[in-house]
């Protein structure tokens, strides 16, 4: 779990960069696309579709990376994602996590779609800080034998 926390800390910086760059580069069609993802994410959470929400979460993060145009950052994030796959499943299944992360994702989308790089970077970093907190909670539960 220590490795997952460290990976999350690196992601916080790199995904913040990608969100800021996406806010600078986003097209009208991409704004529509991200807004459609936000609606689907909201529907998944309200319908209790944890796996669907998890897939949309991955899609959102992937699209932000792509829109950013930061090829080196994309490569780093994809490598880190592969290293932390087993922890991502635990995180997705963590009770109440979608209700916490949905407003964080919506804040990222809103900041990117309004072309506010500083707000997009901060929203992405805030989301990853929250992920880190959840990972630490999961680690505590694992060591206590609760998961």
Secondary structure, DSSP 8 states (H G I E B T S, - for coil): -HHHHHHHHHHHHHHHHHHHHHHHH--HHHHHHHHHHHHHHHHHHHTT-HHHHHHHHHHHHHHHHHHHT-HHHHHHHHHHHHHTHHHHHHHHHSTTHHHHHHHHHHHHHHHHHTT-HHHHHHHHHHHHHHHHHHHHHHHHHHHTT--
